[in-house]
């Protein structure tokens, strides 16, 4: 299969908001405890945080991290996580049928973020709590005044405000599984009241209202419209959540997942713009795609794998510890390409999640930490992505999809900056290799020479189900695209079937 495309550094359609490379940390399973926090581990500092995990999260390149949930936040009392640890209550977490020790709370998590070089994005509980508790947390975190809450913050070791910019107004409130689930009308009214109150306290914050938990929800579309009719003037973002998995061994259908994500984004932006039109407003609501990943939530019998195997409300049970294959990583890389292709409206995104729980990083108690296959496309894309996003028109064959019809076999996007361009490309075909030829003559005209390949990366395995495990932590990785060349204004690169690649041109 021969694929033709073009790459022009002058064809940027938007700037890139680095928050698109965000992450998500929830009090769930072994994410916090035995994941990022394991005081007895050989690499742990005096704060109990594993330095090997800190190094990997920093390498991953996550910008903003959403915390503390997720389903967890809908039953969370944020006050449980402040003050002396010995005095913090143990609570039952209804969302994940576990016991929460509250050893880690706002202060400790902010300290961890400083170590990994990421910013904080906070979610407030609009499930079991409401407006008052949200503005209490905002006052505690951000207020620069002399109040009961700020005095308590100082007493707890933080004289300066946390300065949290981005706030989520609850989590997945459309989902019947969510504690405090509401219909769109009731949630929209509550979110509007809460947003108005929070802005009275801190007018500079950015607010994310809950969109649908997925495009397959029965209320999808009507939920967004109703919620935005209530909150349009109060918020900056509406959330999207979407997870993907292979069903029934149909790898080809799985490889079309990026098309579903693209249609989801485009549907939500269309609804948001329609609400803007009815309000005769030129305001544009942006998307915070603050949960996305490959997640094997459903087993082949149709059940869900989201409850602890142990009974009795265990602490930090092994939950949602998916093992990712090379195939999963290629789909994952395509999802990242899709987010970049919509970066004019997707101004924030959060990979769910980071450590142990459907994560690019795995750990073993007392043992090593290692990179899953999905680590590589995220880390490389985050590192190489430039300031402006470029469309890459591609003329390729198609692959069949039961859900989407004929889908382009090759998908690509690029970014540009003052030093050069970065191309990200995926071959979705399970059977056909692709010979990709990208016209870079615009670069030649601008610089008087062919661009040079500064670095290249290929993720591909003949065994598409190969994975990195505790026993074989480096089974799957990336390698240079040694056959990629630039000559006569054309970049040529071979792409094996089921592969993802990145090329840096300078």
Order of alpha helices (4+ residues) and beta strands (2+ residues): beta-beta-beta-alpha-beta-beta-beta-alpha-beta-alpha-alpha-beta-alpha-beta-alpha-beta-alpha-alpha-beta-alpha-beta-beta-beta-alpha-beta-beta-beta-beta-beta-beta-beta-alpha-beta-beta-beta-beta
